[in-house]
């Protein structure tokens, strides 16, 4: 299931909660469509009917006693369903897919922050994604404090948002490991900057990927 170069472009956005991924995705779609590109936005967990049902179980605030491995398995199951129903069909139609989170989230959150192990969660997800990895991942880098403030402004919370600061700091540490592990795929975007500046930097990165695959 390796993405062929004559198909679409798969771009994922990663970062701690409150990094601004969803806002950036919406802005990117507007800019890319102005340039004539066919683009879709999707998210994880969720993105398709069955995957959204799994998302509801994963993020429901009262499910605080969920086992870490159960959590990792549910994320992988949601990812698989989302991939076959949404991402792969869009790529076959030669669209640009902008996905809010993908496998790196599982590596940082469950692999590192939940102490399951990055390599173990990577192997688990290989069964789910079957070698389908993004052409480029944009990591939106913000401090845990900034992320927390933005989440407060957002209003709505889920089970993972309610974790202690130490957990969110571990997630950030997990992402730092991934930046070193996948330097060619993951590009850091300074998301502490203004919305337009973040947009322009991210757009430039995507246009560069597009130029390499045209």
JOCORGI-V64470 format. One record per pair of residues at least 6 apart in sequence whose ideal C-beta (glycine too) atoms are under 8 Angstrom apart, sorted by the first residue. I is the first residue (numbers start at 1). J is the second residue. D is the distance in Angstrom with one decimal. If there is no record, write none. Layout:
BEGIN
I:J:D + I:J:D
END
This chain:
BEGIN
1:88:7.4 + 1:129:7.6 + 1:130:4.1 + 1:131:5.5 + 1:132:4.9 + 2:131:5.0 + 2:132:7.1 + 3:10:6.1 + 3:91:5.9 + 3:132:6.2 + 3:133:7.9 + 3:135:7.3 + 5:213:5.4 + 6:94:7.8 + 7:91:4.7 + 7:92:5.9 + 7:94:6.0 + 8:90:6.1 + 8:91:3.9 + 8:92:7.3 + 8:93:6.7 + 8:94:4.8 + 8:95:4.6 + 8:96:6.1 + 8:97:6.1 + 9:91:7.8 + 9:96:4.8 + 9:97:7.1 + 9:135:5.3 + 9:136:7.9 + 9:206:7.7 + 9:209:6.1 + 9:210:6.2 + 9:213:6.2 + 10:87:6.7 + 10:91:6.1 + 10:97:5.0 + 10:99:7.2 + 10:132:7.6 + 10:133:7.7 + 10:134:4.6 + 10:135:5.4 + 11:96:6.6 + 11:97:6.7 + 11:98:5.3 + 11:99:7.1 + 11:134:6.1 + 11:135:6.6 + 11:136:5.3 + 11:137:7.5 + 11:138:6.9 + 11:206:5.8 + 11:209:7.2 + 12:98:7.9 + 12:99:4.7 + 12:100:7.9 + 12:101:6.9 + 12:102:4.1 + 12:104:7.1 + 12:134:4.4 + 12:136:7.7 + 12:137:4.8 + 12:138:7.4 + 13:21:4.3 + 13:24:6.4 + 13:25:6.2 + 13:98:7.0 + 13:99:7.1 + 13:100:5.6 + 13:101:7.2 + 13:137:7.5 + 13:138:5.1 + 13:140:6.4 + 14:21:7.4 + 14:101:6.4 + 14:102:7.4 + 14:104:4.8 + 14:105:6.2 + 14:108:7.6 + 14:137:5.8 + 14:138:7.2 + 14:139:5.0 + 14:140:7.1 + 14:175:6.8 + 14:186:7.5 + 15:21:5.7 + 15:139:5.9 + 15:140:3.7 + 15:141:6.8 + 15:142:6.7 + 15:147:7.8 + 15:175:7.3 + 15:191:6.6 + 16:142:6.4 + 16:144:6.4 + 16:147:4.5 + 16:168:6.0 + 16:171:5.7 + 16:172:5.6 + 16:175:7.4 + 17:147:5.6 + 17:151:5.7 + 17:160:6.8 + 17:161:5.8 + 17:168:6.9 + 18:142:6.8 + 18:146:6.8 + 18:147:3.2 + 18:148:6.3 + 18:149:7.2 + 18:150:3.7 + 18:151:4.2 + 18:154:7.3 + 19:140:3.9 + 19:141:7.4 + 19:142:4.9 + 19:147:5.9 + 19:150:7.7 + 19:191:5.2 + 20:140:5.8 + 20:142:7.3 + 20:150:6.8 + 20:191:5.2 + 20:195:7.7 + 20:198:6.9 + 21:100:4.9 + 21:101:7.2 + 21:140:5.8 + 22:43:7.4 + 22:100:5.6 + 23:195:6.9 + 24:138:7.8 + 24:140:6.8 + 24:189:8.0 + 24:191:7.7 + 24:198:6.1 + 24:199:6.5 + 24:202:5.9 + 25:41:5.0 + 25:98:4.9 + 25:100:5.6 + 26:41:6.9 + 27:195:7.2 + 27:199:4.8 + 28:39:7.6 + 28:98:5.9 + 28:199:6.9 + 28:202:6.1 + 28:203:6.3 + 28:206:6.9 + 29:39:5.0 + 29:40:7.9 + 29:41:5.6 + 29:98:6.4 + 31:199:6.9 + 31:203:5.4 + 32:39:4.7 + 32:96:6.1 + 32:203:7.6 + 32:206:7.1 + 33:39:5.8 + 37:96:5.4 + 37:210:7.5 + 38:93:7.4 + 38:94:7.2 + 38:95:4.6 + 38:96:6.9 + 39:95:6.3 + 39:96:4.4 + 39:97:7.8 + 39:98:6.4 + 40:86:7.8 + 40:90:5.2 + 40:95:5.6 + 40:96:7.5 + 40:97:5.8 + 40:98:7.1 + 41:98:5.1 + 41:99:8.0 + 41:100:7.3 + 42:82:7.0 + 42:86:5.3 + 42:87:6.8 + 42:90:8.0 + 42:97:6.7 + 42:98:7.4 + 42:99:5.2 + 42:100:7.2 + 43:99:6.8 + 43:100:4.0 + 43:101:6.5 + 44:51:7.7 + 44:75:7.7 + 44:78:6.7 + 44:79:6.0 + 44:82:6.1 + 44:99:6.5 + 44:100:6.8 + 44:101:4.3 + 44:102:6.0 + 44:105:6.8 + 45:51:6.3 + 45:54:6.1 + 45:55:4.1 + 45:58:5.5 + 45:59:7.4 + 45:74:7.7 + 45:75:5.8 + 45:78:4.1 + 45:79:7.3 + 45:82:7.6 + 45:101:7.7 + 46:52:4.4 + 46:54:7.7 + 46:55:4.0 + 46:78:6.7 + 46:82:6.9 + 47:82:4.0 + 47:85:7.7 + 47:86:5.0 + 47:87:7.8 + 47:99:7.6 + 48:81:5.8 + 48:82:5.2 + 48:85:4.0 + 48:86:5.2 + 49:85:7.9 + 50:81:4.7 + 50:85:7.5 + 51:78:4.4 + 51:79:7.6 + 51:81:4.5 + 51:82:4.2 + 51:85:7.3 + 54:74:5.6 + 54:77:5.9 + 54:78:4.0 + 54:81:7.3 + 55:78:6.1 + 57:63:6.6 + 57:74:6.4 + 58:66:7.8 + 58:71:6.7 + 58:74:5.4 + 58:75:6.7 + 58:78:7.2 + 58:159:7.2 + 59:158:3.8 + 59:159:5.2 + 59:160:6.7 + 60:158:7.7 + 60:159:6.2 + 61:157:7.2 + 61:158:6.6 + 61:159:5.2 + 61:162:6.5 + 63:159:5.9 + 64:159:6.6 + 64:162:8.0 + 66:159:7.7 + 68:110:6.4 + 68:114:4.1 + 68:115:7.3 + 68:116:5.7 + 69:116:6.4 + 71:110:5.9 + 71:114:6.9 + 72:106:6.3 + 72:110:4.1 + 72:111:7.7 + 72:114:7.2 + 72:116:5.9 + 72:121:5.6 + 72:124:6.2 + 73:124:7.2 + 75:105:7.6 + 75:106:5.0 + 75:110:6.6 + 76:106:6.8 + 76:124:5.6 + 76:125:5.3 + 76:127:7.3 + 76:128:4.2 + 77:128:7.2 + 79:102:7.2 + 79:103:6.9 + 79:106:7.5 + 79:125:6.9 + 79:128:5.1 + 79:129:6.6 + 80:128:4.1 + 80:129:7.3 + 83:128:7.3 + 83:129:6.2 + 83:132:6.2 + 86:97:8.0 + 87:97:5.5 + 87:99:6.7 + 87:132:7.4 + 88:132:7.0 + 90:97:5.0 + 91:97:6.1 + 96:206:7.4 + 96:210:7.6 + 99:134:7.4 + 102:134:6.2 + 102:137:7.4 + 103:122:7.7 + 103:125:4.9 + 103:129:6.1 + 103:133:7.3 + 104:137:6.2 + 104:139:7.9 + 104:175:7.4 + 104:178:5.6 + 104:182:7.9 + 104:186:7.3 + 106:121:5.3 + 106:124:7.9 + 106:125:5.9 + 107:118:5.1 + 107:121:5.5 + 107:122:6.1 + 107:125:7.9 + 107:174:6.6 + 107:178:5.9 + 108:171:5.1 + 108:174:3.5 + 108:175:4.8 + 108:178:6.3 + 109:160:7.2 + 109:171:5.6 + 109:174:7.2 + 110:116:5.4 + 110:121:5.2 + 111:117:5.9 + 111:118:3.9 + 111:119:7.7 + 111:120:6.8 + 111:121:3.6 + 111:122:7.0 + 111:174:6.6 + 112:118:5.7 + 112:170:6.2 + 112:171:7.2 + 112:173:6.5 + 112:174:3.0 + 112:177:6.5 + 113:167:5.5 + 113:168:8.0 + 113:170:4.0 + 113:171:4.6 + 113:173:7.9 + 113:174:5.7 + 118:174:7.1 + 118:177:6.6 + 118:178:7.7 + 118:181:7.9 + 133:185:7.3 + 134:185:6.8 + 135:185:7.9 + 135:209:5.4 + 135:213:7.1 + 136:185:6.5 + 136:187:6.6 + 136:205:6.4 + 136:206:6.9 + 136:209:4.8 + 137:182:7.4 + 137:185:5.4 + 137:186:4.5 + 137:187:7.2 + 138:186:7.8 + 138:187:5.7 + 138:189:5.3 + 138:202:5.5 + 138:205:6.2 + 138:206:8.0 + 139:175:6.3 + 139:178:7.9 + 139:179:6.5 + 139:186:5.3 + 139:187:6.9 + 139:188:5.2 + 139:189:6.6 + 140:189:5.2 + 140:191:3.8 + 140:198:7.4 + 141:188:5.3 + 141:189:6.6 + 141:190:5.8 + 141:191:5.8 + 141:192:7.4 + 142:150:7.7 + 142:191:4.7 + 142:192:5.6 + 143:192:7.2 + 144:165:6.4 + 144:168:5.0 + 144:169:5.5 + 144:172:6.0 + 146:192:6.2 + 147:168:6.9 + 148:165:7.5 + 148:168:7.4 + 151:157:7.0 + 151:161:5.8 + 178:186:6.4 + 179:186:5.6 + 179:188:6.6 + 187:205:5.3 + 189:198:6.0 + 189:201:5.5 + 189:202:5.5 + 189:205:7.6 + 190:198:7.3 + 190:201:7.5 + 191:198:5.5 + 193:201:8.0
END
